[in-house]
């Protein structure tokens, strides 16, 4: 398998952070003890704004600017929007496919 890391990063960035929306939802519910439905409304609204205006602020920027989310730290947001999170089980996935890294 040939992986072109620059292309992968570029494609992920093209989403404006939308690929992290479920992680953002979980962080909001956990850190703020907010009901899932309320957190969903917040994330959904900003995700739809990113979708409608991909040249505008990313999902992360939009969420960080919300006063009701101000107690979520920069480190928490760094964790939410960390692309390495998608690679957590990569060895297991490749093993199932009988592929070597």
C-alpha positions in Angstrom: 0.0 0.0 0.0 1.3 3.4 -0.9 0.1 6.2 1.4 0.7 9.8 0.3 0.6 11.6 3.6 0.3 15.0 2.1 -2.7 14.1 0.1 -4.3 12.4 3.1 -3.8 15.5 5.1 -5.1 17.8 2.4 -8.3 15.7 1.9 -8.9 15.7 5.6 -8.5 19.4 5.8 -10.9 19.9 3.0 -13.7 18.7 5.3 -13.3 21.8 7.5 -13.2 19.5 10.5 -16.5 17.8 9.8 -14.9 14.4 10.2 -14.4 15.2 13.9 -18.0 16.1 14.6 -18.8 12.9 16.5 -15.7 13.4 18.7 -16.7 17.0 19.4 -20.2 15.8 20.4 -18.8 13.3 22.8 -16.4 15.8 24.3 -19.1 18.4 24.8 -21.4 15.9 26.6 -18.5 14.6 28.8 -16.8 17.8 29.7 -19.9 19.9 30.2 -22.3 17.1 31.4 -24.6 18.5 28.7 -27.5 16.3 27.5 -26.6 14.6 24.2 -29.5 16.2 22.4 -28.3 19.7 23.4 -24.8 19.0 22.4 -26.0 17.5 19.1 -27.9 20.8 18.3 -24.8 22.8 18.9 -22.5 20.6 16.8 -25.1 20.1 14.1 -25.7 23.8 13.7 -22.0 24.6 13.3 -21.3 21.5 11.1 -24.1 22.7 8.7 -22.6 26.2 8.7 -19.2 24.7 7.7 -20.9 22.6 5.0 -22.7 25.7 3.6 -19.6 27.9 3.7 -16.5 25.7 3.3 -14.3 28.8 2.8 -15.4 30.1 6.3 -14.2 29.1 9.7 -13.6 25.4 10.4 -15.8 23.4 12.8 -13.1 23.7 15.5 -13.0 27.5 15.2 -16.7 27.8 15.3 -17.0 25.6 18.4 -14.2 27.3 20.2 -15.9 30.7 19.7 -19.1 29.5 21.5 -19.4 31.0 25.0 -21.3 27.9 26.3 -18.3 25.8 25.3 -15.7 28.1 26.8 -14.8 25.7 29.7 -13.5 23.2 27.1 -9.8 23.7 27.1 -7.5 24.1 24.1 -5.9 20.7 25.0 -9.4 19.1 24.9 -10.0 20.6 21.4 -6.5 19.5 20.3 -7.5 15.9 21.3 -10.9 16.1 19.5 -9.3 17.4 16.3 -6.3 15.1 16.3 -6.1 13.1 13.0 -4.1 10.4 14.7 -7.3 9.4 16.5 -8.3 7.7 13.2 -5.2 5.5 13.4 -5.7 4.0 16.8 -6.6 0.5 15.6 -4.7 0.6 12.3 -2.5 -2.4 13.1 -5.6 -4.5 13.9 -7.3 -3.4 10.7 -4.3 -4.2 8.6 -3.9 -7.6 10.4 -7.6 -8.4 9.5 -6.8 -7.6 5.9 -3.6 -9.6 6.1 -1.5 -6.5 5.2 1.9 -5.6 6.5 2.6 -2.0 7.5 
